[in-house]
Amino acid sequence: VSVLYWKTMCDTTRLSLVVVITALLCSGVVDSMPTFTLGEYAGGPRLHNGRLDIAATVEWMNAVAANTFNVLLWDTTGDDYLDLVELAAALSANSTNGTLTTVWATLIPPTEAASRCSVPADSPLTPWNETTLFDQTLGLKGCEDYVAWGVALGKLATLYPAFAAANIDDFGTETNLVHHFNASYVRAIRGGLNSGGAHLIPTAYYADPSGDDKTFILERYPWVLGATDGLMLYFRNDKAGQDMCRQSAACTASQLPAGCHMPCLSGTCADASESSLLSELTDMHTLMDPVGQRLFLGEYFSGYSHCNPYGPSTAYNANVTSQALFGAARQLLDGLMVYTTRPPPRAACEGNATKSKDCTISVLFHEARR
């Protein structure tokens, strides 16, 4: 297609079928979100100084056929943000080097920002000073200025198109939705991100069992549908309830430590909830798809709070991941995010996704990309 053709299209106001594509091309905005996200979140390989090892991260993700790495911004220095920019720059400069093509950022919500949070920093890899965008009175160094985060990450996406989305952790809890976020505020966050082609995909739960109301989140807070670009549903069996797992024969005392209030995320207790995944996703998709929202599944691979320190069983992770990538759930989803990041398998998996949790990711991600 010639440059003259696109210039003509950009100068034309009476567009129909190509209006969205043309608008993106004219503005320079690029949507880098993969057709289906295969991602890992938080952690990752580290250097001796605690910083993210960028080269090793790319190697890890390529080794397991992941196309997305989600950087958790959670410190007091802003180093996590500097690592995010470095990874986005590296991927944008060489997007054909393996399967890893995109990067996300996860912001710490107000409910967890007391001692450390998502601290901005002035990156040498951007031509602007990010810290000047933030109201320094809002949290540590401005970390709770979420509208500024939208602007900063939108600018980052324009400069480095490998940056695809921002997530807000625990966004879907009752405390955050009642006391910290509302429709207009969240739309402002999204607006900054969208200006650079990035998306706002905050964390949601089917319901908030820690709150007073156990109602389905999208029924209690319908404004969320019009204020975000999609949601990351972390599956905890909130719809069917924790008793399904607590009362299962596999939920022995060794699998359910004292103080664990989420048996559906604890060892073999979690196995009983596998059949409930499709129901939660269907309810979410039914309301989200008609308004063009994207739905991602967040899957716990690591320990939850006071529950089994190894998280759900390997069999559970293999089953849930298989449902998300190959079963009926696959048709409802735009991607899967594994929490937390695991290294590539050290021993050959021999095609066995239940050999270890590392094999679950590697075997099934590779199979999904075939």
N, C-alpha and C positions, 0 to 999 in steps of 0.2 A: 504494500500500500504506500503510495507516494506521500511525501511531506505536504505537497500542495493539497492532496485530498483531505488530510487531517486538518490543515489550516482552514479549508473551506468548511469542514464540519464544525470546527470550533467557532467560526464566525456565523454559523447558522443557528437561528433560534427555534425553527420549526422542526424539531427532531422527534422521532417516535421510538422505534425499536432500539436505536443505538444511543439513546440519551444518556444512560448511565455510563456506558463505556466511554463515550466522548467526553463527558464531564470529568472522568478520571484522567484521561489523556491530556485534556486541556489544562488541568490544574497541576499536573505532575505527580499526582497522588497514585501510589501503587498499593494494591491489596496483595500482600505477600502470604496470606493465610493458605496453607496447603488444602487440597481438596478434602483430605481427612488427616487430622492431626494425630501423630503418634509421638507423645511427649513424655518427658520425665521432669520432675519438679524438685527443686531445693537440693542442697548438698552438692554433690559432684566432687571431682578430684581437686585437691588443694595444694598450693605451694607451701614451702616452709613458713612463710609469713602469714599464712591463713587465707591468702587471696585465692580466688578461683584460678585454676590452671587452665587457661584458654585452650591451648593445643591439646591437652589431655581430654578436656571436655568434648572437643570435636571428635577425637578418636573414640571415646567411650560411646557417644551417640551413634557414630557411624558403625561401630562394631555391632550394635544391637538393632540397627536399621531405624532408629528414631529420627524424625525430621524436625523435632522441636525440643528446645531446652528452656525451661522456665526458671528464671533467676529469682530467688527470694531476696528481697531488699530488707534486711533486718540487722542493723548494726548501729553504732553511734558515731561512725567516722565518715560514712558515705562511700567506703571502699566497695561495697556491694554494687552500688550504682556505677562506679568506675569500671568494675568488671563487666557489668551489663553492656555498657557502651563499647568496651573493647571486643566483646563477643559479637555484638551487632555489626561492628565495623569489619571484623574479620570475615563474617559470613557474607556481608554485602559485597566485599571485595572479591570473593571467590565462591559464588553460590553453587558451583558445580562440583565442589570438592566433597563428594560423598553424599549421604542421605540427609545430613543435618543442614537445613536451609533457613530456619526461622528461630527467633528467640522471643520469649515473653518475659514480663516482669510481674512479680506479685508484691503488692503493697500491704503493709501491716495495717489493720484497722484501728480505729480509735480505742477500742476495748483492750488492745494489747500493746499500746504505744507508750506505756508509762516509763519504762526503763531504757528501752531501745526500740527503734522504729525504722521506717524507710527514709533514711537521711539523704538529702540531695548533696551533690558535690560538683565542683567545676571540673569537667573533664577536658583534658588537653586534646581530645579527639573531636571536639565540637567547636565551632567558631563563635560560640556565645558562652556566657557565664550562667550556668543553670541556677546558681544560688540566688541570683538577682530576681528570679521569677517567683520566689516563695516569700510568703509572709512569715518572717522569722518568729513572730509571736505565737504561731500555731504549732505547738509541739516543739520537740527538739530540732533546732535549726530549720524549722518550717515543715517538718515531716508530716504534719497533719493538715497541710494545705493541699487537699486532694484535687482541687481545681487546677492548681499550679502543676501538680503531677500530670494531669491530663495534657496541659499545654507543653510541658517539658518532654513528655514521651511522644506527643504528636510531632514535635519538632525533630525528635530523634528518628522517628519513622520516616520523615521526609528526607533526612540526611542519609540514613542507613535503612533501606527498605526491608532488610531482614528482620527488623523489629516489627512484630505482628500484633501483639495484644498486651493489655494490662489486666491483671486480675487483682481483686481486693479480697484478701483472706477473710473468712468468717463474715462476709458481707450479709449473708442471709440469716444471721441470728436475730432474735427479737430485740436485743439491746441495741444493736447497730441500726436496724431498720426503724425503730421507734425513736431513738434518742440522737442519732448521729447523721442519718441519711434521709433525704426525701426526694421526690421526683425532680424538682427543679435543680437541686444541687447535683444529683447524679447525672442529669442531662448536661449540665455544664462540664462535668468531668469528661463525659463521653464526647462532647463537642471538641474539646482540645485534642483528644486522641484521633477522632475522625478527620480532623483537619490535615493530618499527616497520613491518613490511610490505615491507621491502627484501630483496634477494636477494644471495647470495654466488655470483658467477660468475667464478672465477679463470681465468687464462690456462693453457692446456694445449698441448702439442705431441704429435703422434702418437707420437713417440719422441724421446729426447734424444741426438742424434748426437754431442754433446760429452761424453757420459757413457760409462761402461764397458759398459753394457747397452743394446742398441738395441731391446729388447722394447717392444711396444705398451704405452703408459702404463697403460691400464685393466686390462691383464693383470698387469702388475708391481705396480701399486698399486691394487688393487680397492677399498680403503677410501675412496678419493676419491669414489666413487659415493654413499656413505652420509653423507659429511661436508659436501658442498656442495649448492647448488641447481641447479647446471649448470656448464658449462664453455664457455670461449671458445677454440675450436681455431684457432690460427694455422697456416695451411697453408703448409708449406715443402717438401712432397714427401718427408717423412721416411720414409714407407712404401716407396716405390719407389726412393728413393735419389737422391743428387746426380749420379751418373754419367749418368742419363737425360738430364740437361740439359747436363752438361759435354761429353758426346760427340755432341751434336746438331749438325747442319750449321750452324744459326744461331748457335751459340755461338763466335763469333770472338774474337780477342784483345782487340778494342776493347770487347767486351761483358762481358769477364771480367777485371777488373783483378787484378794480382798480389796475393795475400793473401786473395782472396775464397774462402771455403770453403762458400758457399751459392749455387752457380750457378743454382739453381732460383728465386732471387730477384733475379737480375742480368740486366737488359736482355732481349734476345731469347733469351738462354739459357733463361730461365724458360718460354718458350712451350711447350717440349716436355713440361712437367709438367701442363698444363691438364687432360689426360685422366685424371689420377690423383686429382683432387679428390673425385669421387663415391665412390671406393673408401674413402678415409680417413673421409669423413663417414658412410658406411654402417656401418663398423666401430664408430665412436663411437656412432651412433644405436642400433645393435643392443643395446648394453649399457645405454645411458642411458635410452631411452624406456620400457622396462618398469618402471623404478623412478621414473618421473615427473621425470626431470632434463631441463633445457632445454639445447639445443645451439646455440651461436652460432658463426659463422665470422668470424675475424679475417683481414683481407686487407691485405697490405703494398702500399701505393701509393708509398712513399718508399724511399730507399736503405737497405740493410741492411749494417751493419758496413763492411767494406772492399770491398764489391761495387759495382756500378754506382751512382753517387750519385743517379741518377734512379729507382732501383728497377727492378722488372720493366717490361717494355714496356707501352705503352698498349694494344696489342692483347691482351696477357695480362690486364690488369686488366679490360678490357671483357668478355672471354670468361669469366673467373672470376666476375665480378659477375653476368653474365647467367645463368650456371649456378645461382648462389645464389638469384637472384630469380625465375627463370622455368623452369629445367630441373628434372630429377629431384631435384637437391639441395635445391630449395625445400621439398619435402615432408619433409625431414629436419631442417630448421632452424627456429629461433625468431627468427633475426635475423642481420644482417650489420653488422660494425663496420669502418670504413675507418681505416687507420693510415698516415699521419697526415692530420689535417684539411687540406682544400684549400679555397681560396676559390671562390666561385661563378665560372662562366665569364665572362671579360671580353668575349668575342665570341660572337655567336650560334652555337649548336651545330647548328642546322638539323636536329635529330633524329639527328645522327651521334654515336654514343657513342664512336667511335674518333678523333674529331677532336682530342681532348686528354684528359688524365686528369680535368680539371675537368668536361669534357663527359660522360665516362663516368659520373661520379656523378650529375650533374644529369639527364641524359637517362634513365638507367635507374632512378633513384629516383622520378622523376616517373611513369615508365611503370608502376612497381610499385605506385604508389598509385592508379592509375586503376581 
